[in-house]
Amino acid sequence: MLRTRNITAVLVCLLVAALCAGCGREGSPPVKGPRAEALPKYKVDTGFQLPESKTWKKAKKRGYLVVGAKEDQPYLGEKDPATGIYSGFDIEIARMMAASLGFQPDTIRFRTIASANRETALQNGQIDYYVGTYTINDMRKKLVGFAGPYYMAGQGLLVRTDENDIHGPQDLAGKTVCSAAGSTPYQRIAADFPKADLVAYDTYSICVDNLLTFQVDAVTTDDAILLGFAAKAPDEMKVVGKPFSEEPYGIGVPRSDNALRAALNDALEANEKNGNWKKAFEATLGLSGVPAPKPPPIDRYPTN
């Protein structure tokens, strides 16, 4: 009975959030950001200068940074529709980078940019840099530059906390698994684990709703995204097993701005060493119950 009440409460929160968003997407998760007091405070490098970066000089003259982000990924990049405030691990990465570049917290303006428009936004100067589950790959490197990676994501599995039979993709035979229609995670399960019973929806949040109502046994996509959903309801859901792909998340910058890319790489390295990276993870994705992993090695690939 208690478990039924808990699940009902979670679903009520999901419904209320969708209504509050005003014609919100079906299955939208409730907006519930990290606790402000648990987040690191980033020391602003007031003496920082980067005159060789056109992007930095433009932002400095403008008086503020414009940072591209996601707004619908729990505990990664999420925008509160009531306050307009962005929160999550990716947002913290963006903020620590801004401090290292010499910008005060109140001089950061986040702008939601859809995945399909990221390269264009960077190329056209609509944003100074982008932080939002942006996987580094060779094709994208032809269009934009990347600092990082700051997190090594990989395909994972989200299940209910009372699920004891699924520990990894090898256990999916006969299980109903949900993913986004046409996504790479969906295709990987179909190709490599054909005995799973696959279902697909337009968004992962609908898959999560179906997981909570026992209509599916597991949800699969990048583990970072799944950790965000688990952090929303850690008593109801958990991420299991080890990632079974590699998705290095990077900070997108204009392709020609190698000076900015190098400065962001230096900032990432410094914040990993001083503990800010770990604190940011623990205050966001770490609320899922998963300990902070070791940050991946920074790839200072050659300029061209």
N, C-alpha and C positions, 0 to 999 in steps of 0.2 A: 504493500500500500504506500509506504514511504517513497519507494523508488518511482511509483506511478506519479505521485505528487511532484517529485523532483523534475521528472521529464515534462509533466504538464506545465510546470513553472517556466522551464526553459522555452517551451514552445510558445507560451503566452508572451514572453519577452521578445521572441522572434517576430511575432505578429504585431506587437505594439511598435517595435522599431520600424517595421515596414510601413505602418500607417503614419508614423511620425515623420518619415522621410518624404511624405506627400507623393502619392502614386509611386512608391518605392518598388524596387524589383522584388518579385516573389521570392521568398526564402531569405531575404536580406537579414544578416545577423544583427543583434542589438549593438548599438554603439556604446562601448564601455572601454574607455582608454586606460592606460597604465596609471598607477598612482603617482602623482607629480613628485611626492616626497621621496619616492624610490629611484627616480631618474638621476643620472649623474649631472653635475654642473660643469659645464665646459669653460675653461679659462680662455678668454678672448686674447689673441696675440695682437695687441694694439699697435705694435711696431712693425707688423708684417707688411712687406712690399713685394709685388710681383709685376713689375712694369713690362716684362717681356710677354705677358699674357694679355691679349686683346680682350678676352672675356672678363678677366679680373679688373682691368682698367675701366672697362665700360660699366661694370657693376659698382665700382668705387665712385665713379663720377655720378652715377645714378643715385647712389646713396643706399642701395639695398640689393640683395641677391634675389633672383627668381629661380626657384628650384622646382623641377618637375617631379611629380609623385603620383602614387596611386591613392585612391580614396575609399576603396571598398574591400581591403584585405585586412581582416582583424589582426591586431597587434603587429602588423607590418607597416601598412600605410592606410590609415582610416581617417575619414573626416567626419566630425560630429556635425550633423545637419543643423543642429540648434545653435551651436557656437561658431562653426566654421573652423574649429581648431583641428589640426592634423596630429595624429599620434601613431606610435608603433616603432618597431626596430629600425626600419628603413628611414623613418623620420628622424630618429636619434642619430643615425649615421650622417644624415644630411646636416643636422645641427652641429655635430662635433666637427665636421668639415668646415662649416661656415666660421666657427670660432677660430679654427686654425688659420683661416684665410683673413682674419682680422675683422670679422663682421659681428656686431652685437646681436643677441637673440631677437630683438625687435626689428632688425633689418633683414629678416628672411621672409620672403613671400612665397608660399607654396602654391603651385598651380597644377591642377589635375590634368594629366596628359594620358590619353588612351595608348595602349601598347602599340597599336598600328601607327601612331603619330609621333613616336619618340624620336626617330631619326630626323624627321622633318623639323620638329621643334628645335632640336639642337643645331641643325644646319642653318635654319633661318634666324637663329638668335632669339627665339621666343623664350628660351630658358637658358640659364648659365650652366647648370648640370642637372642630371637626372638620377634619382635613387628610387627604384621601385621594382624589385624582383626582376632585374634586367640581366639576363644571362649573357655572358661574354661568349661570342663565337667568331670564327674567322669571317663569315659573311658580313656580320655587323661591323667588324673592324674596318671594312672597306668604306663604311659610311660615317662612322663616328669613332671617337677614341674612348678608351676605358681605363679607369683607375681601379685598382683592386686585383683580384676579387676580395670582398670583405666578408663573404659567407659562401660556403660550399653547400648548396642545396642538392637534393636528389629525390627521385620519386619515392614516396612512402605510402603508408597505409594508416588510415584513421579508423578506429573501431570503438565500440562501446566499452566502457570500463569492465563490464562483466563478461567480455568475450575472452575466452581462454584457449580457443582452438586456432586462432590466427596469429602467427608470429612473424610472418613474412610472405612474400608472393608464392612461395612453394606450398602454402597451405590454402590456396584459394580455390582448389578444385571443388566444384559443387556449391561454392559460395556466391552470393549475389554482390557484385562489385560495381560501384557507381563512379563515373567520371564525367568530365565535360565532353559534349559531343564534338568529335573531330580532333580532340586534343592529342598531343604526343603521348601523355600517360595512358589514355584510352587505347591508342594504337599499340603501345608496348605490351599492355596486358593481353590484348587480342592476339598478338603475334607470339609472345613468349609463354603465356599461360592460358592456352585455349580452353582448358577445362573449367575456367571461371565463367560464371554467368554474368555477362556485362550488361549494364544499362547506362544510358547517357541522358543528361539534361543540359540546358543552356548554361547553367551556373553551378559552381561547387556548393554554394549555400543551399540549393535545393537538394543536392545529394546529402548534405549534412542533416537537413530536416528529415529526409527519408531514413537516415541512419538512426536518428533519435526515436523515430516511430516504428522501428523494427521492420521496415520495408526492404532495407538492404543490409548486408553484413559488414561492408567496408566501403570507404571512400578513398580514392587514390589521386594524387597530384604531387607537386613539389612538397617536400616535408615541411618547409618553412611555412607554407600556406596552411597546411594541416595543423601545425603547432599553434598557429593563430586561432584556428577554430577550437582546438582543444583548450586553449587558455580561456576561452569564453565560458566553457562549462567543464572544468577539469574533473568534476565528480562524475560526469556522464560519458566523457570521451577520452581516448588516449591514442598516441601515435606508437606503433609497435614496429619492432625489427629495425634493421639497418637500411639506409637508402640504397636503392638498386639502380641508380643512374647518377650522373654528375652534372650539376647545373651551377657553374660559378657565377655568383651575382656580382656585378661591377657597377661603378659609377660612370654613367655616360657623360662625355664632354664633347665639344666640337672637335672634329677629327684633327684639324690643323693646330690646335692649342696644346702642344706638347708640354709647355711650361706649366699650365694648369694641371694637366694629368700628373706630372711629376710632383707637384706640390700636394695634390690630394693623396698620392701614394705615400709621401712623407708623413702626412697627417694621419693616415690610417695606421701606419706603422707605429707612430708615437702613441696614438690612443689605444692600440692593442697592448703596448708595453706598460702604459700607466694605469691600466685596469678599466678605463672608461668603456671599452668595447664589451667587456664581460659584464659590467654593471648594466649597460644598456640592454643587453640580451636578457639578463635575469629579470629586469623590470618589465619586459615585454613578452617575448616568446617563451621566456623561462617560466612564466606563470602556468604553462601547460604541464609543468612537472619535469620537463627534460632539462638536465644541466647544460650549462654553456659549453659548446664544443670548442676545440682549439681553432682559432682563425686560420684560414688557408694561407699559404705563401702568396705574397704579392707578386704579380707578374709584371715586371718592368720591361715589357717587350720593346724592341728597338723602334725608334722613330723612323718615319719614312715620308 
